Amino acid sequence: MRILVNGLLPHDSGKTTMASSLIRVFRDLGYDVGFCKPISGINGWYQFKCVEESLKLGFLVGEDLIKLHKACESGDDLRVEGVVVSVVFPPDPIKVDFRTDYYTVHNPAVVRIYRDHYYFPSNLKLLSKEISKVVEKMIERFKAEKHDDFNELFEEGLRIARKCFKTLRHEVTIIESYNNVAKPVEIECDYVLSVMPCRAVLIDGKDFEMATNLTHLNTTERVLEVVKPVEVFEVPPMRSEETAKNIVEFLLKD
């Protein structure tokens, strides 16, 4: 069974919390569970511990990837579970004349595409001295190569992610999307779970596939404009595992 977990909000939908809860519930029932999050982003300022963990590992890894990998107790390679990972840092406010609009633009400093790392010199010019030292350490540790076109790398990453996804062999695979993107890569799923605070919406995989084949339906909220949910579950505060149990029970009865 393949379940895609996506978010109904651009940020803080609760995807990783719900994905972790589903993993634990299925594992408690004796299922072999795997996961993947094909695309991940790190804010190096707010998630600096993740930067430090990446330096220890020798490759860039997202915070959510680590959480879900541990939840699965997975033997899969983290670089297969998360093929595209990028890290951004806030610019030095002096270098941008204290313009706050620069903080809404996410220009990656370093990106990993499967096993290879790249950095973008044009994006490093606006960083502070101390952050530049951190990025230089990452470039050296990861043996990152210079590159000028993130979009080109991203497209290549999507292609590799589709291949890596096919190598995952588990009774249950949980796939997490990013932001409010309907699906991270072209993959087929049995069910889709769209989450936000208070609610989790279960969608049939075939219905979801038909909707996303319409090119303009690339965000989760647009999909729900045309797809009828199989079921809608309430998510109480701090009790996502209770909801996950209800969802799994419903799926296994279906």
N, C-alpha and C positions, 0 to 999 in steps of 0.2 A: 504494500500500500504506500502510495506517495501523497503526501499532504503539503501543499504550499501554504505558508503563513505570510500574509502581506498586511500592510497597514492602511487604514482609512484616513490617516492624518500624515502630513509630511514628516512630522517628528513626534516622538513620544506616544506612539500608538500602543505600545506594549507587545510588539512582535516577539522579541527575544524572551520576555517573561513567559508568554504563552507557549512558545516553541519549547522552552526548557521544561515547562510543566507537562506538556504532551509527551516529551521524551521520558520523563520520570514515570508517568502513568503507564506507558506502554512497556517500559523496562520492568516495572513492578509486576506486570502481568506475564512476564517471561519472554517478551518479544525481543528479537535482535533489532536494535534501532541504530540507524545512522542519520547523518544530517549533512546539509551543505548550505553555505551562504555564499553564492557565487561572487557577489560584489559587496565589499565592505569599505567603509571610510573611517578614519581616525582623526579626531581633532587633537593634535599633538600637545596643545596647551592644557586642555581639560582632561585628556586621557594620557597624561605623561607616563603613568605606570605601564601602560600598554606599549609605549615607545621603549621603555626600559626592558620589558619582557621580550620585545622583538629583538633588541640588541643581544640579549642572552641567547635566544634561539638561533640567531643568525639569519633570520628572514622576517619580513614584515607580516604581522598578524593582527587582526582586529580584536577588539575587546569582546565582542559578541561571539566571535569564532572560538575564543578560549573558553568562554562560559559553556557554549553548546558542546564543544569537544569533551569537556570534563563531564558534562551531564550524560553524554552517551557512553563515557568510558571507551571512546572509540579507538580502534586500532588503525583507522584510516589516516593517511597523511594530511596534515592541516593544510598543505598547499593544494591538495585536491579538493578538500572540503571548502576552501575559500581561495579561488583562483585569482581574483582581482582585489587587491587591497591598496588603498592610497592614504597618505597622511598629509594633512594640511596644518599650517601654523599661522597664527595671526600676524599681520605685518607690524613692523615697528611704526607706532603712530607718528613719530617725528618724520619718518621717510614719506608718509602719505599726508603730511600737513594736518594731522588729527581728523582726517575725513572718515567718519564712521561707516560710510557706504562701502569702503574697502573690506570691511569685516563681513559683509554678506556675500562676497565673491570667494569661492573656494578653489583656489589654484593649488594643485598638489605640489608638494616639495619632492616627495619620493613615491613611487608606485611599484608594486610587485605584480608581475603578470606570470602566474604559475611559479616557476623557479627563478625567473630573472627579475632584476631590479633596475629601475631607471630613475634619473633625476632631471629636473628642468631648470637650467641655469637662470632663465628669465624670471622664474618664480622665486628664486632665492635672493634676488637683489633687494627685496623690500623687507627682509627679515632683520631682526636685531642681532647684535653681535653674539649674545649668548645662545640664541636659538640657532644661529648659523653654525656655531660650534657643534651643537647637537646634530644638526643635519649633516655636517661634514663627517661626524663619527658614524652616522648611519650609512652614508655613501661608501665609506671605507669598509665598514663591517659587512655590508651587503654586496660589496663589489659592484655597485650600481653604475650603469652606463649613462652617458649623457644622451638626452633626447629632446626634441623640440615640439613634438606633436602628441599631446595626451590623447586626443580623440582617435588617432590612428592606433595607438597602443590599446585603448579601450575596446575598439572593435576586434582587435586580435584576441584580447582577453575573453570577450564573449564567445568567440569561436572555440577557444581552448576550454572554456568552462562547460560548454555543451558536451565536448568529448569527455571531460573528466566526470561529469555527472553520470554518464553511461557506464562508468567503471564501478560505481557504488552499488554494492550488492547486499541488501538488507531486507528483512521482512517488512520493516517500516522505515521509510526515509522522510525526514522532515526537512523541507526546503524553506529558507527564510529569504524574503525579498528585501529591498532597501527603500527607505523613505515611504512614499505612497505609490511606488511603481507597481503596477498590477503583477507583472512577473519579471524576474531579473534576467532570464535568458529563455530561449525557445525550448521549453520542456513540457512534457505531458504529465499531468497529475490526476489522481483519482478524485481528490477533493481539494478545495481551496478554503482556507479559513481567513477571513478578513476581520481584523481586530481594531478596536479603539477602546478608550475608557468606557466601561459599563457594558459593552456588547461585543460578541464574537459572532460573525455571520458565516454560516457554512454554505458553500456553493458546490454544486456538482461539477466535476472536472470537465466533462464534455460541454456543459453549458458555458463554463468559463472560457474554454478554448474557442468556442464559436464566437463569443463576444469579443475576445481579444484579437481575433482574426480581422475584425474591423479596425483598420489602422488607427483611427482616432481614439480608440478606447485603450489608452495606455496607462491610465491611472485607475486605482481601485474604485474610487467613488463613481467614475464614469461607467465602469462595468456594472455596478449595482443599479444603475439607471435602467438597464435593459435585461438584467438577469433576475429571475425569481429565486430567492434563497431556499435551500432545502430545509434549513432550520436556523433560528436565531437564539443564541444563548446569552443569559445575563452573566456579567462578570462582576462579582462583588469586590469591594476594595480589599486588597491584600489576600485574595482567596482565588487566585487564578488556577491553582491546582484542583480546587473543587470544581471549577468550570471544566477544566481539562478532563476530569473523570467523567463528567456528564457527556462531554463530546465523544470521548473514546467509547463509552457505553453505547451511545447512539450509533456510532460508526460500525461497531462490531455486531449490532443487531440488524443494521441495514442490509 
